[in-house]
Amino acid sequence: MQPPKLIGSVERALDILNLFDLRTAELGTTEIAEAVGLHKSTAAGLIHTLAAKGYLTQNPQTRKYSLGLKLVERSSVVLHHLEIRRVAYPHLEALRNRCGETVNLAVLDGADIVYIERLLCPRALGMRSEIGKRALAHSTALGKAIMAHWPEAEARAFVRRFGLPRVTAKTITDEEVWLRQLAEARELGYAVDDEENEEGGRCVAAPIFDYTGKPIASISLSAPVSRLSLADAPRIAALVKETARTISVNLGAELSQVVCHRGRGNVVGD
């Protein structure tokens, strides 16, 4: 059976929304029309419709458009219905309160991890990860913690498809070195991002499993390198792993699937 036909006007409307990102806050009608390859009058009609429904808003000074609050409302509904977020929240809160550092919950989406929950460090200097923010999975402890439990062939396929682009000077861009990181993370039960995704930041992450034993998310504790040394990472990792284990069990995972690893060797990223 052939797949259902895509609706062109809906595709174009979504293309318009996807033009906006962290670097592009506002766009004018002409800019939007050129970016999506539409006649200005056609683009104007789509823009007007999106604005009328609250998905775009117009700046009265610049006459340019930005994303509207309706998207925040819709994303809140999605996040509310994510069972993993609901189940994880009290355990993330306990970990944050115990360690006094930022705690994150994320899922994998293509080449990225997407933050679906974050509890900020109460200190003035802390790592900040916005809910809904994306980061390249290969350079984050959150992404590596999940992919460490993939078959090697699947991990290699990920590299062939997305590559290992450099994010910072310490990002691992060599496939074999990266695969060894995953193997070590699988053995230890946790992964470390040592300034690989953000200069000055270090992160320790552990996977969350569902009832089938599949890694479906990960949690992490992140902090400036001045407050989270590599020597202290195993101690923090033990707390992160125990929290991930508790969340996994509450999601229906069997104890045998989420037993804390006691592997030997250097910390991943050391």
Order of alpha helices (4+ residues) and beta strands (2+ residues): alpha-alpha-alpha-beta-beta-alpha-alpha-beta-beta-beta-alpha-alpha-alpha-beta-beta-beta-alpha
